[in-house]
Amino acid sequence: MRQLKIYYTSDVHGYLFPTDYISDDTKPMGLLQAIQDYDKDGNTLVIDGGDIFQGSPFINYYQNRHDADNGIAAVMNAGGYDYITLGNHDFNYGFDFLTGNLSHLTAQVTAVNVLDKKTGEQLFPAQIKTLENGIKVGLIGAVTDYVNVWEKPEHIATIDIVPVFPAMQAEIDKLRGQVDVLIGIYHGGFERNLETGELLSETGENVGYQLLEMLDFDLLLTGHQHATIEGRYVHGTYTLQPPNMAQKYFEIKIDLADSGDVTITSEMRTPKLLNEPELLAKIQPLQNEIMAYLDAPIVTLENPVAPQSHLDLAQTSNAILALTAHVQKNATGADISIVSMNNNTLELPKNVKVRDVMRNYPFDNTLFVMRLTGVQLKHVIEKTAEYFALENDQMVINENWLVPKKEHYNYDFYYGLDYEIKVSNPVGERLVSLNYQGQAVTDDQTFTVALNNYRAVGGGEYNDYKIAEVVKDTGLTIQDLLIDYLQENPSLEFDEELHVKISK
């Protein structure tokens, strides 16, 4: 009997330190804490499932400065990372800059569905690792091919990201006879409920269940959905998924019997609050700089904004969302300003700092202007209306927007319109009235709309945006617009109201 041990993280999103940046409290999270728990020897692999180079205020700050000396490589190298795959957000600053970030890592990259556009060759092929005890491990990584839907074309102009399933299948056919243990590292999640097999999504964004059902992996490591999925066998393959921000990591043990049989167990662990002085000395100055930036005061408000539940907020909006709509409209002159909710609780204290803006608008999004027809506008509002459900005649949030991943950020508010949603109506028929400047919207009318880049490319299954006309990519970051506005206009007093009625 020989044994292989694995430490696995995914969707770290640049959270190195034990803080979520919403407050300056110390929490048991962050890659810097997790790696200090790793007990690595010659029969151990340390693996990450992608989305490392984008997401936290820390990493976005340094990536926007195009500073590859951002602490990520220092921490991952210190943690002994052997292999990573790429996440969809790792492409957000362009492929050339991504390769610059990767060049500082000692870890090997495997993402077999990322090809050179000119030659068609794999840029990040499958890997074989022979451990000290002689176990041969095959590792096949892949990133969700929905990068093609979300990413700016210029960021992936030199590469092709092809469908996950056939790319991984081809590599399995090559490696299965050469290795003792075969591991898939998939930056994607599950399109079906792992317990029941119930279909959750047909988009192709996540195909993890198909991989479990039809491919011959011993272990499938997943990510992307930020779900917390304890290790289990599904269709004969062991699979799991850690939550984001290095809030948890997995220690996985693989026993290889003399017969060749593979048995896998795992334990999900919480990082301890530890202190590694030498590594901290290297990267603490980076953290000090971002903390000083986040703690910079912006404005003192007469009336703080109190928190609400997501369900209440979806029906009423609040001053923070109205502010976002206002700055988007001011920057573009669009007819309609479309603002998304997010997974954080929206609130503002009396004394507003930069970190408060980041908490309320946590996305590093840019501002787009698009042209929609009346019928397209109706379709996207109907998509938003799917957020609601009725349970015992009470308004609740649709379970599909909560499991397997919380998606409050896919709920939109339409400033500049007067509209009513009736939740008891069938899905697709819930928009019962839609008016613009006092007149009913007709199908052939056209409107300019201001919205974030994620929604503009159809993110969240808002498919009408994929075929709508792009008027302008402003290149303006919505976070910066919010900060600049509050610095110049120290109040939340402006003429921007949401006219919506949500009824049972």
N, C-alpha and C positions, 0 to 999 in steps of 0.2 A: 504493500500500500504506500503510495506516494501522495504528497499533498501540495497544492498550490493555494496561496492566499492572495486576495485582491482587496485593495482599498479603492472605493469608487465614489466620485462626486460628479455632479452635473449641474448646469445652469447656475454656476457661481456668480455670474454677472458682475465680476469685478468687486465683489464683497470680500475683501481681504481681512479687514479688521473686525473686531467684535462689536459692531454697531450697524444699525439699519439706517442711520443718518436722519431718521425722522426725529429722533432725540439724540442727545449725546450720552445716553445711558449705555453702559457696557452690558453686552448680552452674550450668551453662549452660542456663537455663530462665527462665520467668517473662515476663509481658507487658512489664514495664518494660525488660527486655533486648531483647526482640524488636523493639519499636517503634523503637529506636535504630538498627536496621539498615535501616529503611524509607527508600527514596529516592523521595519522592513529588513529582509535578508535576501539571499540569493534565490529563494523560491517564492518571492512576493512580487506582485505587479501593482503599480499605482496608476489608475486610469481616470480620465475625465471625459464626460459625455458632451462637451461643447457649451457654447454661450458663456465664454469667460471674459471676452474683451469688450463688453458693452453692458450697461444697465445700471450701475450704481452711480451716484453723484461723483464718487471718487474717480472711477475709471472714465466716465464721460468727460470729466474735466480735463484729464490728461490726453485722452484720445482727440478731443476737439482742438487741442494744441498740437496735435500730431507729434506727441512725445512718446516714443517707444520705451523710454526709461520710466515705466509707469508702475513698477513693483510687481507686476503679474509674473514675469519670468523669474524674478528673484525668489518669490514664494513657491512657485511650482517646482523650480529646480531644487530648492531646499527640501521640499516634500518628497523628492525622488520620483516625480511623475515619469512614467515610462511611455505611456501612449495616451493620446487624446484624439477625439474626432472634432469636427467643426460644427458649430451651431448656426442657425439662421442669422442671429444678430452679430455673429463674428464678421459678417460681410458688410456691416453698416457703414464703415468708413472707407470702403473700397478694397478690392482684392490686393492691390499692390501694398497698401498699408498693413493689411492682414498678414501678408507674407513677411513683412518687416517685423511685426510682433512675433510671429512664429520663429523667426531666425534666432531669437534670444533664448528659446526653450531647448532643453536637452531632450525633452520627450519627442518621440516620433509621432507623426500625424498620419492617421488612416481615415480617408473619406473617399471610398472607391467610386462614388457617383459624381465626383468633381473632376472634370476632364479639361484638358487644354483644347481651346476652341479650334486652333489651327491643325493640330496633329491628331486629336481624338484620344490622346494617351492619358492615362490616369496620373493625376498630379500627386495623389496621396494614396498609394496602393496598400493592399492588405499586407500584414506583417506576420512573420513567424519568429517566435522567441523560444529558445531552449534554456530551461532553468538549470540551476546547479544540480538538481536531482534527476535531470535528464528528461523531464516532461517537456514535450513540444506543444506550444500553444499557438494557435492561429487566431489572429485578431482582424476583424473586418468591420471598418467603420463606415458610416453613411450619414448624411444630413438630409433632413426633409427637403424634398425637391420643391416645396412651396416657397423656397427662396426666390424662385423665378417669378412668383406672383408678387411678393412683397418688396423685393430689393430694387433700388434705382438701377436702370439698365446699364448706366455707365460704370457702376460698381462691379458688375459681373460681365463686362463686355468681352473679356479675353478668355472666359471659361464657359463651359456647359455643365449644368447640374441636371443629370438625367434621373429618371425614376429609380427609386430606392430598391424595389423588389427585384427586378431583373439584374441590377448591378450586384446586389449581394448574392443572389442565386448563382451567378456566374463564378464568383469568387469561392463560394462553398464547393462547387464542383471541382475547382482547382486544388483546394487545400485539404479536403476531407481525408484523403489517403496519406497526407504528409504529416498530420498532427495528431496528438492524443486528445486535445481539448480544443473545441472551436467556440470562440466568443464573438458575438456581434455587439458593436457599440453604435447604437442608433440614436441620433438626435431627432427624436420624434416620439410620439406616444401611441396611445391605443384608440382605435376607432370603434372598438366594441367593449362592452362591460366584461371584465375578466372573469366574473363569477357566473354570469348568465349567457354571455355571448350576444346580448342585445346590441344591435347596431346603434351607435351614438352619432356617427358622422360619415357622410359619403364623399367628402371633398377630396381625399387623397393627401391631406396635410399630415395625417397620422396613419400609418399602416402597420403598427406594431403587432396587432392581433394577426394580421395576415402573415407576417414573418414567423410568428409562433406556430401558426397552423400549418404552414406549407414549407418552411425551411428547417434544416437539420442542425440548428445551433444547439450546443449544450447549454449555453448561457447567453441571454439577450439582455444587455444593459440599455436602459432607455432614459429619456429626459424630455425636455421641451414643454411638457404640460405642467411642470411644477407640482405634480401630484406627489403624494406620499404613499408609495405602494410597497408593502413588505414583500420580501422574497417568497416566491411560490412557483410551483410547476404548473404550466398551462400547455396542453398538447405535447407533453413530454419535454418541454424546454423550461429551464428555470429563468425567471425574469423578476425584475424589480425596478423601482424608480425612487430616487431621493428628492426631497423638496429643494427649492432654490436657495441661493445666498449662503450655501454651506451651513445651513441650519442643522443638517444631518448629513452623515456619510455612512456608507456600508462597509463592513468588513465581511468578506465572502470567503468561505473555505470550500475548496474543491478536492475531493478525495478520488484518486485514480487507482482502482483495484488492478491486481496483476492480470485479471481477465480483460481489462480495458474498460470496464464499467465505470461511469462517472457519477458521483453523488455530490450534490451541492447543498450547502446550508449558508445562511447569512444572518447577520445581526445589524440592525440600524442603530447608529450611535449618535449622541449629541456631543459636539466639541466641548472640551473643558476650557476653562479660563486659565490659560497658561501664559508664560512669558519667556520667549527665547531672545535673550539680550542682543546677541550678535546680529541676528536677522532684523530685529526691531531697529537697531541702530542704522541699518541700511535704508529702511523704508519709512521710518517714523517721520522724517522731514516732509515726505510727500503727504502723509496724513495730516500733519500740522498745517500745511498750506491749504488743503481742502477744508479743514475744519474752520480755519480763520475765514475763509470765503463764505462758508455756510452760515457762520454766526454773524456776518455783517448785517447791521440793522438797515431796514429799508424804509419803514413807515410806522407811525403810531396811529392806530385806528380809534375813532370814537366808539364804534360798535363792533366788537369782535364777532366772528361768525361761529355759531354753535354747531356742534356735530349733529348729524342725523343718520338714521339707518339708510342703507342703500335703497330699500323699498320706498321709504318716505321721500328720499331725495329724488328718485326717478319720477315721482309724481308732481314734485313741486319746484325742483331746481333750487339754487341758492345764489348768494352774492358772488361766490368764487367762480361758479360756472358762468354767471352773467358777465363777470369781469373778463373771462377768457373769450366769450362771444364778442364782447366789446372791442378788445384789442385785435382780434382777428378781423373784424369788420373795418376798424380804423386803418389797419395795415393794407387792406385789399380793396375797400369800397364795394365788397360783394353784396348782393341782395340779401343773402341768407348766411348766417354763421352757424355752423354745425359743431357742437362741442360734445366730447365724450366724457363719461364718468370714468372713474378708475377704481381699483380695488382698495385703495386707502380710504380712511374716513376723512371727509373734507371738512376742515375747520381752520379758522385763523385766530390767533391770539391778538391781544391789544397791541403788543409790540412785535411787529412782523419782521422776521429775519429771512435771509435767502433760503435757509433750509425749509421754512414754512411754505414758500412757493414750490420748492422741489417736492415736498410731501404731497401737495395738492395737485401738482402737475408733474408726475414722476417720469414722464416720457421725454426722451431727447428727440422730439418730433419737429419737423419743419412744416411750414404753412403752405398749402396749395390753394389754388383757385380752380374750380371746375365749372363746366356748364352742364346743367341737368335739364331735361325736359320735365314737364309736369308728371308724366307717367313714370319716369325714373324716380322722381321725388316721392311719389306715392309708394313705389316698390321699396325704397330704402326705409321709409317710415314704417311700413308693414314689417320689415325685418326687425326694426327696433321694438315694435309692439310684441314680438314673440318673447320678450323678456318677462312678461307677466303671465301668471296662471291663476286659476281659481281653485281653492281647496276648501271644501265645506262652505262654499259661498264666501270665502275670505280671499282677498288679494294676497298672492304670494309671488315669489320669484320662481320662474320656470326652472325646474331641476337641471335641465340641460345646460343652463348658464352657470351652474355651480359645480357640476360633476362631469368629467373628471377634473376640470380646471375651473376656478372662479373666473368669470369673464364679464364682470361689471363694466370693464373698459370697452365693451362692445355695445353698450347702451348709449344712444345719442340724444341730444337735445337740439331742437331746430328753432333757433332764434330768428325772428323775422316773419314767422308763419303763425297762423292761428289754426290749431288742429285738435281733433278729438279722437281718442282711442277707446273702443269698447271691448273689454277683455273677454266677455262672454261670447262674442262672435267667433266664428272659426278663424284659425290662423290664415292670414292672407286676405281677410275681409274685416279687419279690426279698425281700419281707418275710416271713420264714418263722416268726417268733414275735414276739409283742408282749404284754407283761405289765405290770400296774400293781399295786403292792403285793402281789406274789406270785400274782396271779390273771390269767388270760388276758383280754384286753380283748375285749368283745363289741361288735357293731356299734351297738347302741342305747344303750350307755353314754354319758354326757356328762362332759366334763372342762373345767375352766377352764385356759387356757394364757396365759402371759405371753410377749410377743414384740414385736419392733419394728414401727413403723408401716408400713414398706415392705413387710414380709411380710404384715402384717394386711390390706392392701388387695389381696393377691394378687400382689405383685411377685415376679418370677422364675418366672412361670407356675405359681404355687401356687394353682390356681383354686378349690380348696375354701374358701379363706379369703373369697372374694368372696361366698359364700352363707352363711357361718357367722355366728353371732350375735356382735355386738360388745357386750361387757359394760361396758367402760369404756375411754375414752382418758384416761390419767392426766395427760397433759400434761408428765410428767416426762422430762427428757432423760437418756438412758442414760449418756452421758459424765459428766454431773454426778453421777449416782448412784454411778458407779464412783469418782470422785474423792472424794466425800463419805465413802463407805464406808472407803476406804483411810486417809483422815485420822483417822477415828474408830476404826478397827480395824487397827492397823499390822502385819498379817500376812496370809498366804494360808491360814491354818488354819481350815477350816470344813467342815462335813459336807455336801459336795455332790459326788457322784460320778456319772460317766456310765457306765451299764451297757449297753454295746453290743458286739456281736460282728460283725465284717465278715469274711466268709469267701469263699474262691473257689468 
